[in-house]
Amino acid sequence: MHDFKRYKKQLIQLEQQLAGAHHRQLVLITGSATWCYALTNSLAQNSNTLTLSKHCALKNAQWPAHIHQILGQEFAHAIYDGFSGLYPDKLAALAGTVKAGGVLCVLLPELSTLSSWQDPALKSVQSHGHSKQYSLFNQRFSAIIKRLPALHYSEQFGCIANNYNNALHTSIDFAPQQDCVAQIVKVAHGRANRPLLINADRGRGKSAALGLAAANLADKKIIICATQFRATHSSFKHLAAQLNVNYDASQKQLANMHYIAPDALLNELPQCDVLFVDEAAAIPVPMLLSMLAHYPRIVFASTLVGYEGNGRGYTIRFSHYIKSNYKAAKIITLDEPLRFAKHDPLEQHIRSLFALDAQYHETNSNKLQTPKHSEITQQQLVADAALLSQVVALLALAHYQSSVNDLRQLLDAPSQRIFISKIGKQLVGVCLIAIEGGITAELAQQVIKSERRPQGHLMAQTLAQLSFNSDFLTHFSARVVRIAIDPSSHNCGLGKALLSYSESQLKDQCTWFGASFGATAHLLNFWQSLGFQAVKLGYQRDKSTAEHATLVVKPLNAPQQSIQPLIKQFQHALFYGLLSHFKSLEWQLVSRLLHAFNNEEISPDILWLFKQQLSSSRFTIAPTLWRLINQTPTVITKLAPNQQQLLIQTVLQQHTDEQLIKNLSLSGKKQLEQQFKSATNTLAKQLSV
């Protein structure tokens, strides 16, 4: 039986220090799993403790599948079992639940063994056929955590000195939260269509502000919405405190505020005076846009460190939409922590461990200076902290679905190549490439038949299943995972130059080169200009970007003919889809897709019929037009933009007259008919009919 009394005494002293300083701290416990579990169970006396572990050896252990299941909750203490796997998103989210005066215990093997330890989480970043026993992520994690001023209990070395200093910043400033409450109240009482966005790191009191505002809006009917009901507990708790009533944590309505889930909200569209949307970054962007369209008074609040997974889609795409379409909208950021004092040790530790504090500084370099491209290794990134910070920051800045797990993927994915661009010493571009394929012929056939889906190889599997050609799996291909360019260097050709350099370094190894992204006309044009061609468009809009994901590809060591069947197959699928699941696809994107297709010779009977029907009604000529455009897709792209839009939405997507009149800002059906006839006559002239 172990005697852990002295460890318990030290922990009590630490908790007393933390309580006085309104801080939280990390407690590291290292050694064998058996020893770590025994010590942790002896220390964990507080029932208000959340324990994340896959092992029943720890008291009250749970392992939620999704981190949003724990977001928005608060606990006196928390325990993370690293022996279940070192998953950055879970550990970071767990740290966010710890209250002031509390500790987060992290259980791990001895730090000297961490980089070569068989971490269960390592499999999550490895594609089938690729394995790596050594973790550079864990090497960096070990090097940083051993330097942190945190309490460390080691089976091998005993208690390692804690240098925690609680002398500074013990006061909490509530003024920013009070101003936030005032802004929320203003939304409820002010003019319609003036949405408010509240951005904050964890512990800044945004959820509490919603509850406090609800208490000041007793005459208003409020709906509060979040993916998890538990995420709204803080709001309800603060409302109850202001009303001086008890709050039951299972209660979904209190006074004037009622909880409803996002899907139920949009299905039922209940009436309310103001809508609060908490943890908005965890909600798909299309759903947020639907809420915005229906509810004239709305407040969005979210954490932006990225625990929710969709954080960047929210901040970049949704915030841009708000600013562009609602000139009177307001965006505020809560910087002052309220659940703990400034310069909280635990918050600083988590940011350091996962590079969450990485900031990208845009270059002021001469744009005429030629950038230098190179390939770097994961080992170089670990060895160069400044470069790693810049790479992480630039990737997060440019991408819509950033996650705390990205750092682990960057450092430990064995099938990855990293290319960068620099102007002088300044990083201005990063391109991450995943190498896919090299799968056995037997497994390739099983994948094509949908009998197996090996981890990774996303593009290779998609191409093989679309074409029923195993070459896409047995040969190697390169997929662009992310490409990020310094915002001040956009539209300077830097992205094209970096991709061209990457291609030159990959062509000896890979047969195909491809990428997947949220399709817009502008982005698709960029990839098409580099010789990539679309071969697939996702049926549904992506939850983060609110766009359809498109897959583009180009041959490197294969003839162009190798992808022609895929392009033709996609052409047929697109024309069918425009009548069904792609009816709402932006006409500009449709035009770009049509522009890349190959024309066939128009059959004489279609041309003759088209000529005869030029004076006929729109409904008579439309089927012939559809056949004509199907045979020569690029013909429509040569028309003026308003004529392209009209024919695409009329003939290919079959919008209603009401939709067409609204979309084209027409006066009525008469003008619609006139515009349609003008477009068909212009088309006839181009075809020399």
N, C-alpha and C positions, 0 to 999 in steps of 0.2 A: 504494500500500500504506500503510495507516494505521500509525502508531507509537503503540501503546497501553502502552508500558513504564511510564510514570509512573502510569497508572491501575492497573496491576498492582501496582506498589510500594505505592500507597495501600491497596489491598485487602488485601495481605499484612499491613500494619501494623494494619488494622482487625481482621483475623482473630486476630492475636496478642492484641489488647486483649480481644476477645470470649472467647477461650480462657481467659484469666486470670480473667475475671469470670463464666464459665459463662453467658454471655448469647448471644443471637442478634440479628441486625440486618437491616434492610431496606437494599438498595442499589437506587436508582432510576436507570434508564438511559433517557434520552429523546432523541429525534431522529428521523431517517428510519429506516424499517425496516432498510434496508441497513446503515446505520452502527451501529445497535443490535445487529444480528445479528453483525456483524464484531467489535465490541468484546466482546460476550458470549462468542463462541467463543474469543477470545484469553484471556479471563479464566477460563473454565471448564476447568481442568486436572484437577480431581478427578473420578475415574471414578464416585465415589459421589454423583452429582448427578442429581436428577430434573428433567426439563425438560418442561413442558407447553406445547405449541405445535402448531398445525396445519401449520406450514411446515417443510419439510425443510432450510431454510437453517441451522437450529440443530442442533447435534450431538445425536444420540440423542433426538430429539423424539418425544413421544407426546401424544395427546389422548384420555384415557379418557372414555367416554360417561357413566359414573356415578362420582361422587366416592368412593363406598365402595370402589372399586377401588384407591384409594391410601391409604385410612385405615389406621392401625395400623402403617404402615411408617416407617422413619427413614432420613434421608439427611444427609450432611455439608453439602450445599448444595442449593438448588432454584432453578429459573428459571421465571418465568411470562411468557409472550409475550402482552402486552396487545394486540398487533396481530391476534391470533386472536379477540379479543373480551374485554371486561372482565366476566367472569362472577364475581360475588362468592363463590358457593359453592366454585368451583374454586380461586380464589386463597386463600380462608380455609383450605380443607382442605390445600392445598399448604404453607401456612405451618406447619401443625401437624406436618408430617413433618420439619422442619429440626431437627437436633440442636444442642446447646450448642456455641458456637464457630463456628457456621455462619451463612451469609447467604442471604437470599432476594432474588434479582435480579428486578426487575419492569421490563419493557420497555414503553415507551409513547411516543406522539408528544410533542412539547414541550408542557409543561403549559398554556401560554397558548392552545393550540389544542384542548385536550382536550374542552371542552364542545361545540364545533361539529364535532369530528372524526367521521367516519362510522364509528362503533363497530359492528363486526359483531354485538355482543351486543344492540344496541338493538332489533333485529327480534324478539327473544325476548319482549319485553313489549308488543308492538304488535299489536292486532287487525287483521284484514283491513279495508281501507278507511280505516284511521287511520294516519297516519305523522307523525313528528316528527323533524326533523333536529337539534334542539338537545337535549342531554342535561343535565338538572338534576342527575342523579346524578353525572355526570362533572364538572360544575361544582363540586359539593361535594367530590368526591374530590380534584380538583386543588387546591382551596383548602386542604384539610387536609394533603395529602401534602407540599405545598411548605413547610409549617411544621414538619414532623416532624424531629427530630434524627437524620437519616439521611444516608448518603453518596449524593450525587447526581451522576451523570456526564451532562452535557448536550452534545449535538453543537454547539449554538449558544453555550453559555456556559462550556464546559469543566467542571472539577470545582467543585461548589458546596460550601462549607464544611460539614463534619460536626461537629455539636456533641455527639456522643455522649459521655456521662459514665458511666464504669464503676466509679466509686468506691464505690457503695453496694450492699449486699445481694449479696455474692458467695458466701455460704454456703448450703448446701442442707440442709434439715431432713428427715431420714428417719423421724422418730418417728411422724408420722401414717400413713405407709405400713406401718410395723411393726405399729401397732395394727390397721390394716386386715387385714393377714395373719393376725393373731391372731383376728379376727372370722370370717374365712373358715374357719380351722381349727375354730373353735367350731361353725360350721354343720355341718361334716362329722362331728364327734364328738357333737354335742348332739342334742336331741330332734327328731323329724321335724316338717315343716310350720312351719319357722321361717325363711322365706326372708330373704336378705340383699340389699339393693340398694346398690350403690356408685355414687355420682354424682361426676363429676369433669370439670373442664376438661381440655384437652389437656395432655399432659406432666406429669400428676400421678402417674403410676406405677400406675394401676389395673390395666393389663394385666400389668405386671411383678409386681404383688402376687399375681395369680392363679398365676403361675409359681412364685413364692417359696412360696406356700401349698401348691402341689402337692408341692414338695420336702419339706415338713413332714408330708405325708400319704402316705408311702411305702406304707402298708398299705391305702390306699383306691384303688379303681378310679375314675378321674376321666374324664369326657367334657367336652371344651371345645368350645363351639359358637359360630359366628359366620358372618355371611353370606359373608364372604371369608376363605379360609384364611390369606391373607397378614396379616390383622388379628390373627392369633394368634401371629405370629412372636415378638413380644416375650415372651409368656408362655413359649413353648417355650425361647427363648434364656436366660431367667433360670432356668428349671428345669435346663437343661443346665449352666449355670454353677455352680449349687448342688451338682449331682451330679458336677461336675468331668469332664464328658464333652463331646465334640464334638457339635454339632447341625447336621445337614444341613437347609437351608431347605425342601427338598422333602419332608421327613419328617413324616408326619401322626401318628406315635405316638412317644413318648419315655417310657421307664420306665412309670409308672402313668397317664400322661395321653394321651388319644387324641382327635384332632379328628374331628368329623362336622358336616356342613352341617345347617341347621335343618330343611329339608324331609325329608332322609334320616332325621334323628333322629326326627321325628314319624311317618314311615312305618314305620320299623323298631322304634322304641321299645326300643333296646338297654338292657341292665341296667347300672347303675353305682351307686357309693356316693354320689357327689355330682356335680352338673351345674354347670359354669361356662358362663354365657352372656355373651360379650364383645360390645361394641358392640350392646347390646340394643335401643337406640333405632332401629337400622336394620332390625329384624325386626318384621313386622306384629304388632300387639297380639294378635289372635286366636291366633297361633302361640305367643306368650309365655304366654297363658292356658292353652293346651293343655299346654305344658311344665310349667307350675306344677301343673296337675291330676295329671300322671303322675309327676313326680319329687318325692319328699318333702323332699330336701335339695338346694337350688338357690341359686346366687349369680348375680345379674344385675349386670353392670357396663356403664356407658355414659358417653359424653361428652354433655354437655347444652348446649353452645354452639349446637347446631343444625345442624352440618355434615351430619348424617345425613339430614335432611329430615323425619324423623318425631319429632324430639326432643320437641316439646310433647305429642304424643299419648302418648308414653312417660311424661314427667314428670307430666302432669296426670291422664290417665285411668288409666294402669296403676299408678302410684304410689298413687293414691287407692284403687284396687281392692285393692292389697296391704294398705294400712293398715286398710281396712274389713273385710277378710275374714281377715286373719292378725294377730291382736292381738300375737303374740310376734315379728312380723317386725321387722327393724331396717334403717334407712336411714342410711347414712353418706355424708358428702361430703368428698372429698379436695381441700383448698384449696392446700396447699403444693406448688409445682412441684418436680419431681425431675429432669426431663431438662434443666432450665436453672434458673438462680437466680431469686429473686423479682424482680419489677419488670423482667421481660425486655422489652427495647425492641420486638422484633418482635411479641410478643403484644399489647402496648399499642397498637402502630400498627394492627394488624388490627382490634382492638376499636374504635378511634377511627374508622377508615375506614368500617366497616360498622355503626356504632352498636350493637355487640354488648354494650357496657357500659351501655346504657340501662337505668335502673331506675325502676320506677313506684312512687310513694309514695302509698299510699291516703289519701284525704281524711278530715279530721276535721271537715269542714264540717257545718253544720246541715242535716240531711236535709229539714227543712221549707222550706228556702230554695229558691226556684224556679230551676231551671237555665236557663241561656241557651243557645239553640241557634244555630248559624251554619254557613255553608259557608266553607271555606278552600281556597286554591289550593295547588298544588305549589310555586309560587314563594314563597308565604308560609312554607311549611315549610322551604325551603332558607335563607330569610332569618332564620328564628327557630330557632336551634339548640336552645334549651330546649324549645320546643313540639314540634319534631321528635322529640327524645329521649323526651318523654312519650307522643307518639302511637305511636312504635315500641314502647316498653316496654309500653304498655297493650294493643296489638294482640297482641304476643307472649305476654303473660300470659293472654289470653283464648282463644287459638286453639290447636288441636291439631296443626296441620301447619305450624309456622313454619319458615322457611328463611332462610339468609343472603341469598338473592336477594330477600327481601321488600322490602328498602329500595329496591332498583332499581325494582321494580314500583311501589312507592308514589310514587316521584319521577318516573318516566319514562312510565308507562302513559298514553297520550294520551286514552283513552276513559273516564277515571275522574273521579268527583266525590267530594269528601270533606266529610262533615258531622261536627261535633263538638258536645259539650255541656260547658259549664263552670258550676261553682258558684263565684262570685267569680273568682279567677284560676286555680283548680284545674281541670284537665282531668278530666272524669268519664265521658266517653263519646266513642267514635269509630265512625263508620259509613262504610265504603268502598263505593262504588257503581260498577259497570261499566255503561256505556251500550252496548247491543248493538242490532243490526239496521241498518236503512238500507241493506240490500243490494239489488242490482238484481234485478228479477223473473227474469231469465234465470239468474243464479247461484242464486237461491232455489230454482228448479225442479231444478237440478243437485244442490243439497244434499238436497232431499227425496228424490231418486232415489238418494242415497248415492254420487253420482258425484264430488262435491267436498266437502271439509271445510275451509273457510277457517279460518285461525287466529282464536281467540277466539270470541265470540258463542255461548258454551256453552249458555245457556238458550234463546236464540232458535232455535238449530239443533235442540235437543231438542224444543221445542214444535212446530216445523214438521214434524219427522219423525214425531212422535206423531200429529199431526192431519192431515198432508198439506195443510196450509194455509200458503201462502207469506206471508200477512199477518204472521205472527210473525217473518219475516225482513226483509220490506220496511219494516215499521213499526219504530219505535224502542221498546226496552224497557229497563228498569232492573233489574239483578241485584245483590243485596246480596252483596258479596264477603266482607266480614267486618263484624261489629258487636261492639264490646267495651265493657263497662261496668265502672267501678271496683267491685272486689269488695265493698267496704264499702257500696256503694249498690245492691246487688242487692235485688230484690223491693220496690223503691220506685217502680216504674212508669217509671224513667228510660229503659230500653230501648224501651218502647212510645212514650214521648214523643219520643225521638230518631228513631225510624222514622217516626212520624207527621209530624214536621217535614220529614224527608227526602222523604217522599211529597208533601207540599205544594209542595216546590220542584221536583219532577220531573214533576208531572202535566201541565204544559203542553208538555213535550217528549216524554213517553213514553206509550205506549198500555197497556203492562203492567208490573207490578212483581212481582218474584219473588226467591226465594232457594233455595239448596240447602244441606243440613246433615245431619249424622248424626242419624237419627231416634230420638228417645225420646218417650215419652208426654208428659213435661213440656215438652220443647221444642216439640213439635207443637202442644200446647195453647196455648203462647205465640203462635205464628204464626197459629193459627186464630182466636184472640181479636182479632187485628188484621184479620181478613177474608181472610186467605190460605187457599187450599185446595190440598190435595195432589193432584198429577196424575201422579206417578211415584214409584216406590220401586225403588232399585237391587236387582238380583238377588242380588248378593254383598255381604258385609259389607266396609266400608272397612278397609283395612289399618292405618290409624292409630287410628281411633275404635272399631273392632270393631262398628260399627253400619251399618245400611243407609242409604245416602244418599237423602234424599227431596227432591223438587222441589215447591215450593209457589209459587202465583202468584195474583194478583188483578188485575182490570182497573182501569186508571186513566182512560183515555179511550176505553173500549169498553164495550158493554153486558155485563152479567153473563153473558148467554147465550153470549157469545163463547168462554167456557171450559167451558160445560156439557158439550159432547161429550167433552172431555178428561177431565172428572171421571167421567162415566159409563163411559168406556173404561177408566179406571183402576180403577173399582169391579169391573168384570168381570175385569180382570187380577189384582186382589188376591184375589178369591174363588178363582180358579184357582190362584194362587201359594200360597195357604194350604194347599193339598193337596200342594204339591211344594216349591219352593225357599223358601217362607216358613213351612214347618212349625214352625220353631224361633223364629219371630218372637214377641217378648214379648207376652203377652196384653193388657197395659195399652196397648201401642202399637196393637194391632189394634182395641181398643175405641175409642181416639181417632180412628182412621181411619174406623171405621163411623159414629161420631157425626156426621161431617160429610157423609155421603151423603144424598141425597134418597130419601124413601120413596115407593114406588108403592102403589097400592091393592091389598091382598092379594086374590088371586082367590078366589072363594067355594069352589071345589073344594079348594083347599089348606087353607082354614080348616076346612071340614067334615072333611077327612081327618085334620087335626091333632087335632080334637076326638075323633074316633073312636079314634085311636091313643094317647090319653093313658094308657090302662091297659096298653098293649102294652110290649114289651121295648124297651130302648134302641136296639137295632140296627134294630128295625122303624120307630120314629118318627124316627130320625136323618135319613134322606133328606128327609122332609117338613119337618123343622125347618130343614134346609139351604136348601130352596126358600123357606121362609117368611122366614128371615133375609136371604136374597138380595133379596127383594122389599121388605122393610122393615128395613134394616140397623140403624136406631137403636133398634129395639125391645129389643135385647139390652143396650144401654148403660144401660137403666133398672133393670136387676137389681142386686142386691147384688154387691159385688166378687167374692166367692168363687163366686157363681153365674155371673157373666160369664166368669170364668176357666174354669170347668167346661164351659160350653157352647161357648166359643171353641175350647178345646183338644180337646173331644170331637167336636163336629159340624163345625167349620170346618177344624181342623188334623188331625183324626183321629189323635190320640196313642194309643199303646197303653195298655192298662189299667195296666200296670206304671208307665209314665210318669205317668199321671194320679194314681195312688195316691201316688206319691212327691211330685209337684208340689203336690198338695193336702193332703199329710200325713194321708192316710186310713188306716184300720186294715186295709182289704182291699176285695175286690170287692163284698162285701155293702153296705158303707157307700157305696161308689162308686155302686151302683145306687140307693140311698136318696137320695143327694144329687142325682143326675140327675133322679129323679122329682120331687123337691121343686122343682128349678129349672124343669122343664117345666110344673108346675102353677102356679107363680108367673107364668110367661110367659102361660099360658092366661088367668089372671085379668086380666092387663094388657090382653089382647086381647079380653076379655069373651066368651071362648069358653065 
